[in-house]
Amino acid sequence: MLSNIDETTAFAIPPEKKEDRYLDGELLSRMARGGAAELRTNAEEVNHLNVFPVPDGDTGDNMCMTIESGVAALDKLDESASLQETAAVLSRGMLLGARGNSGVILSQFIAGMAKGLANCEKANARIVGRALTEGVQQAYASVMTPTEGTILTVAREAVEYANAHLSEDSSVNSYFSDLVAEMYRSLQRTPQILDVLREAGVVDSGGAGLFYIIDGFNRALNGEEIEAAALPQAGHAAATVDLTAFGPDSEMTYGYCTEFLLQLQTAKVPDIEHFDMQEIIPYLESLGDSLVAFKTDSIVKVHVHTKTPEKVLAHCRRFGEFLTVKIENMSVQHSEQTVKNEPAEEPGRFAAAVPVVQKKYAVVAVCNGEGMESLFREFGADAIVNGGQTQNPSTNDFLEAFETVSAEHIFVFPNNGNILMAARQAAELYEKATVHVIESRDVGAGYVALSAADFTLDSVEEILDSIAAAMAGVTTGFVSPSIRDAELNGVTIHTGDYIGFVGKEMIASCKDRAETARQLLSHMLAGGRYMLTVFCGKDADSEEAELLQGELEKKHPNLEVYFVDGGQEIYPYIFAVE
Amino acid sequence: MSSFAIFTDTGCDIALDVLAKWDVHCACLSFKFTDEDVVYLNNEMPTKEFYAAMREGRQAKTSAVNSETFRMMFEEELKAGKDLLYLGLSSGISSTYQAGRIAAEQLRADYPDRKILTVDPLSASAGLGMWVAIAVEMREAGKSIEEVAQYIEDNRLAMCHWFTVDDLVYLKRGGRISPAVAFVGGMLGIKPVMHVDNDGHLANVTKVRGRRAAIRAMAERYAALAKDKENGTIFISQADCLGDAETLVADIQALTGRKKGADHITDVGTVIGSHSGPGTLALFFLGSER
């Protein structure tokens, strides 16, 4: 798992590296092949990461086809071709083969780079840096509304970093080494920028695709031979397309992923060279989103997600004729991905590298009994650690519970004085979230505190305050059978008698359970109490509970009384008085 | 003989006989129970009977006053040569005010010499009721119709509405709050403390544990926001929970040292009650902000 590897060793230059050299046509060609092979190997993983802007799950494939189209163009090129020529051919091949949002942005990045390498036989690190800066600019310019936290950010931050580390001693090798290292880091940061990524627990897919390509560039630059993993069998995708995903009654939710190459025609557009893309862009923006549209020479490339592809095509055909058209129903695309996704056999490199951070706050509560569990869950507990008076959970039980929730802040309600320590220790050991241990010494306090907690507040301190304030007003009393003969406060208690206590103080003891409850309650309700919650345990009897409830309502007409099914062991009744 | 006519609607929760004493005209919203085909004007059923029906589980739906009704009511006064001012139920809650405004606009063409003014005080229940009382007082003090309208328009956001309900299910059913908010209040023993915001919508739920804590929280809002804690006017409306209204007053007095009680305690009528249910307790006062 990559998350466990120190990143500096992950990108160390192999020991048998070739002598540093200038970037020339032959080398760029080899790097492009390395990048394509590296991405092909990891394309499926990149597909899995794809959640933005729509979960159509084909980013890896699209970027792969994009760069492979560039590599295919290089195949026809003489090996001794100059750097500028190689870059131009690669770029044009990619522009024409670009598929998908990320593929298009990638092709624009490379096109910008090629522009920056124009008139270059070969290039040193500084020229490469300038060319890639131009690549970043062109990538940003190709998108109508650039979104940060995507491939754009990853490209920009990496290039900025590598440029900032340029010095007299920089070689093309050291430049790319910097570039890849920062690209990796930048990629890890994407979930902090884009909520949709954080919620899905992934890094940006386009960014990951770019990382694999540039990683392949870098390794090829250092002399490594990269072989692509076997291509998926032909027809693989077709076989898994689930056409039933869109039936007679389906609603069109995602629209169509619509892509085409339009050959501008002199018969329709007299001055092709100065054709204004504004003829196309605003109208297409009104028809859909995820729009990428640009013109290269006399060819216009468009990618758009729209519910009305026919309007897109009709409009664009006013300026030329189509070279290729691809229209895919994204509901089907999506379900195809869903089918391919399961079962996920191995966690991907990046899927594992980022924790799934889904929310700001999560709650872990300790309790015992099915009823209790559902009560705590109803009030917002995300995970329950089973435990109580006679069954104290371990630090590790808490750590395991923390793992199952994912949030910036975890609030733990131990709900027992004997469990506080284990919770505190777990809080100290846990590093993936800030853990706040609530000092709830019994289940009554924990229940009241959790129900009063307002997790819509932004400030953790305010939440903790609201919890502490609610908890301060609670007294909890327990009714339990005595497990042995004892002498307490001069009263003899026999095994099987009932005792009622608050904290460590025994308040009542009696052979009769209902009577014990009455005595305890009458002690607890003395003086201005307004609310009583009764948790009926596993051994409580409903007739007796109803009897008590009736008595209470008569005796305390202003008291709000709630009987709930706690299902806890040991205590037939637990009373929380506020 | 009043210098101009004041109109309101039954969203103001002031009893009709009191309004008559104040010489205020009132348009009646209507309601019906979902299980029968009878439409009641909302003064046709005693609130006791109405809330008893709701407690039995019957659901009530309300209908706004339409502009034609307003036109006829307004016209009567205009024909008698009176100018008129209409203060309506918050447009954030009902379309009644909108209907009154449309009627007013139509009539301005027919009666170019009459002043026909409408104000949406973005208020509801006895919050609107207090504005009506203020308008009546100003009219008696000899203020002009423009002065009264302008004063209410300028100060409407000072009218604080704080309320709690026994069960959020009614507000949820009437679509007055989002399901998420209703869920918060649906939890056992949890009571919402809500208010009417600057747009005249129901908003800002704080949850507290228990009815008692909800009443105390309302008193705390008064202590924090009221402009004149000791002598300021307090209106309270309550839906079949008069005892809680008294508790609220006692809480306010304990918190602020106020000697005076509430200036007006009134029933939550069937219009508001259809949506907020029995057990609704609402507090109104002029404050520094809503």
Boltz contact constraints between the chains, C-beta under 6 A:
constraints:
  - contact:
      token1: [A, 452]
      token2: [B, 209]
      max_distance: 6.0
  - contact:
      token1: [A, 530]
      token2: [B, 210]
      max_distance: 6.0
  - contact:
      token1: [A, 530]
      token2: [B, 212]
      max_distance: 6.0
  - contact:
      token1: [A, 531]
      token2: [B, 210]
      max_distance: 6.0
  - contact:
      token1: [A, 560]
      token2: [B, 210]
      max_distance: 6.0
  - contact:
      token1: [A, 560]
      token2: [B, 211]
      max_distance: 6.0
  - contact:
      token1: [A, 562]
      token2: [B, 188]
      max_distance: 6.0
  - contact:
      token1: [A, 562]
      token2: [B, 189]
      max_distance: 6.0
